[in-house]
Amino acid sequence: MNRRPDLPEYPARYGRYVDLVPENDICAAMEQQLDTTIACVSRIPESKVDWRYAPGKWTTREVVGHVLDTERIFGFRLLTFGRGDAVTLQRADEELYVRNAEFNRYPIAAWADEFAQVRRSHVTLVRHLPASAWDRIGTLSIGPISVRAMAYVMVGHERHHLRIIRDKYLFDANRTDS
């Protein structure tokens, strides 16, 4: 699979995620990203784990938990559509998921480790997809999406949230490069 998805392959609202993934080899991007994500999360100081950059925003730990939950959701979508299932999958309520997860029960490192396990499983799933699966189109409540695009959305969503962690949660007021 060495072709990026075209706009008709995914709902326009996912374009912000797809645009964050310039790579053509999505499997390699998924593997490399895992190392980047774990390195980023491991650098979060304990003083910032339960910090919110503004009222009503998630804590850093909750953002990491959201990335984990969404990895699972997107992986299920990828599997469902990759196998040719014609079901329409509904949107997940991210606020509900974060509220009910109680991410503060475990250290952030435990959530990062769980994410690593899930991502490794998804890398294997993507590597083992038959060539015919990449062009299959599934239906989300917001519109059609190809299996190829779903893989790109997975990577882009994670990049989006890592950028938020770096820019909003780990921002150093003394930094001069911002």
N, C-alpha and C positions, 0 to 999 in steps of 0.2 A: 504494500500500500504506500505509494509514493506520490499521492496527489492530494493537494489541499482541497477542502470543500469549497464549492462555489455558493454564492448567496442564495440561489433557489433551493439549496440543500438544507437550509435551516431557517428558523424564524428570525426575523430581523433583530429582535431584542438580544439574541445570542451573538450577534456580530461583534459586540464589545469583547467577548471572550475569544472568539475565533481570531480576531485581529491581533491578539496578544501572542499568537503562536505562528511564527514565520517558518518553522521547520516543515519539511516535507515528510520526514520519517517520524511519524507520531509515536511509534513504539520507543524509539531512542529518546524522544523528548520526554515521554512519561518516565522512563528510567532515570534520566539525568535530573529531572525535576524532583524526584523523590529525595535524592541527595541534597539538593538545594533547600527543600522544605525542611528536612530534618535538621540541617545545619542552622537554618534561620530560627526554628522553634527552640533549639537547644541554647541559642544565645539570648533568649528572653529572660531578663533578670527576674528573680522571684518577686521583687517589688512591683513589677509590671504585669504579673500573671492575672491578677484580679482587678486591674485598673481599667477604667473606662475613660476614653478621651473626651467624652461629652455625656451629659445626662441622657438616659434612654438608649445609649449605644451598648453593644455587647462588650464584655470583658475580653481581654486577649485570649484567655482560656476558652471562652465561648466562641470566638472567631475560629480558633483551631478546631474545636468540636464541630462547628458548622461546616468547615472544610471536610472533615471526616464524614459527617452525615451526607453531604452532597456528593462526595466520592462514591458512596454506596448507592445513592439514588441514581446518579448518572451511570454507574456501572450496571445497575439493573436495567436501565433503559437500553443501554448498549447491547446487553445480552438479549433482551426481549426482542428488539428490532433486528439484531443480527441473526436470530433464529427464525425470523419471518413472521413473528406473531403480529396479528393485525389489530390488537387491542389499542384503544386510545388511553394513554397514561395521563393522569391528572397532575397538576402542579402540587408540589409539596409545600406546606406552610412552614417556611423556615423559622418564623417567630415561635410557632407552636413547638417545633422540634427542639429549638434551643431552650425554651422555657421548661419543657418536660424532661430534658436530658440530665439535668442536674450535673453539669460538667465539673462543678467544684468538688465532687466526691473523690476525684483522683487527681494526682499531679499532672501537670501539662505534659510531662514526658511520657506518661502512660497513654495519653490520647495520641501523641505523636507516634509512639510505637504501634498503636492500633492502626493508625492511618498507614504506616509503612506496610503492615501486613495486608491491608486491603488493597493498597496500590500495587504491591507485587502480584497479587492475585489478578488484578485488572490488566497488568502488563502481560501476564501469561494468557489471559483471555484474548486480548487484542492480537497477540502473536499467533494464536491458534485459530483465529477466525478464517474461514475459507474465503478465497478471493471474491466469490460471488456475494458475500455478506456486506462488503463495504458500500455497495451501491443501493442496498435495501433502504427503503424509506419507511419509517414508523410515524405514528401520529401522537403528538403531545396535545394537551388541551389548547396550547397556543399556536399549533400548526405542525406541519410535517417537518421531519428531520431525518437525514441519512445517518447510517451507522458511522460513516467517516466523520461527519460533522459532530456527532455525539462524542467521539474520541477527542476531537479538537476542543470542544466545549469543556470537557473534563480538565484538560490541561490549562486552558485559558481561565477558567473559574478559579483554579488554585493560584495561578499567577496574579490574578486580580486581588485576591485576599492576602497573599503574601505582601503585595505592594502596600495594601492598607495597613498591615501589621507594621511594616517598616516605616511608613510615612506618618501614621496616626498614633501608633502605640509606642514605638521605639524612638520616636523623634527626639533628638537631643537639642534643647533650646540653644545650646552653645555652638552647635554645628554651623559652619559657614557655607556648606555646599547645598543648602536647601532652596 
